[in-house]
Amino acid sequence: MATAEAKNFERSDETRPFVGHGKMDIVQLTDGTVGKGVFEPGWRWSQDVKPLAKTDSCQARHLGYVLSGRMRVRMDDGSEVEVGPGDVVKIDPGHDAWTVGDEVCVMVDFAGAAHYAQK
């Protein structure tokens, strides 16, 4: 039987605060987990999530959509990309990232949220 589900980030199933500078709101659907990251100015994965992840770099694979703000991503091999509003992104495991500028970066993550910033 076909089904449909709807959830709203304003009533998320879980909120995972970063060590500083933001949070990840989580909604659980039957077929997966979706997260909305709120990355405040000054946020950097290696400072705000690494203490929770306990890995040298982010090992989550992200498939996301940037709603607002800007973020720079540096892969472990040194390559970099900057993303902003309207960008659809795929980020493989093995990276650091940080918010660029004074605007909050908000990104919806359709692939990497299941265990992201989980204690």
C-alpha positions, 0 to 999 in steps of 0.5 A: 500500500502506498503511503505518504509522510510529512514532518516539520522541522519546527517540531523536529524529532530531535535537536542536536546542539553543536559544541558551539555555533548552531544545531542540527534538527532531525526528523525521522521518516520511515525511509530515512533521516533528514536534518536541517543544520543551522551553522552560525557565524564562527561555526567550524566542523573541526571545532564544533562537531569534531569533539562529538564525532571523535574523528579527525575529519567529518566522516558523514556523506552529505547530500544537501540543499543550501537554504541560506548563508555560505559554507566552505568545505575542504576535503582531506586531499586539500580541494575546496568548494564554497556553497551558497543559497540554492546550491545542491551539494554532495560532500563525501566523507573526509572533510572539514567545513566552516561558515563563511561571513556573518550570515547563518548557513542553513542546509537541509541534509538528506543523506548524512544526518542519521548520526551527525553531531550525535553524542 
